[in-house]
């Protein structure tokens, strides 16, 4: 789905910048990432750790969208936002990989091993830091 389609379907809308909301989302993003770090990794916690890390990343993207006068109501449209509004195609592709994995876990019961989780969490943490440094230096 591209940014035009996201707009036509009403999945994104133009809003006024809310600096307090942006700050709150960035803080919440940090807390969720820290929360996942507090959970010991096991087969039981693997999916939860990924979900928390993904939520942290998504909140950060929401904060960025707000700074660009946009409210995004669909995770897929964050890919279009990254690609077409921020001109960050590589970041969009990487986010989409995380989005699909999280959807597989949350909606289709994908089981994920500790080993796989370690690799994915490392990538998600690095990606989140990259986003934070680029947009909230």
Secondary structure by P-SEA (a helix, b strand, c coil): ccaaaaaaaccbbbbcccaaaaaaaaaaaaaaaaaaaaccccccaaaaaaaaaaaaaaaaaaaaaaaaccccccaaaaaaaaccccccaaaaaaaaaaaaaaaaaccccccccaaaaaaaaaaaaaaaaaaaaaccc
